[in-house]
Amino acid sequence: MMLNKIVLSMATLRMISGSLEICAALLMLRFNELNKAMLINSSLALVGPLVLISTTAIGLVGLADKLSYSKMLWITAGVGCLMIGILKK
């Protein structure tokens, strides 16, 4: 079975992201201090949106020949709205 390179790239990014989440949880348990746990957690808040943007961008590149410009614009606008919702305070 031949894996699609785009799908493999997206899945690899998600696996790396998930591994970082698990490592962060283990670090929180190891340090067992609220201020350090909050620092680790806030660091993860930067990683999540970057992974979202990266995997979406890779997927859009893979779909570029199959999607119209208007559909790509809607997808980009949707990701933009997600980012605004996540990052706005």
Secondary structure, 3 states (H helix, E strand, C coil): CCCCHHHHHHHHHHHHHHHHHHHHHHHHHHHCCHHHHHHHHHHHHHHHHHHHHHHHHHHHHHHCCCCCHHHHHHHHHHHHHHHHHHHCC
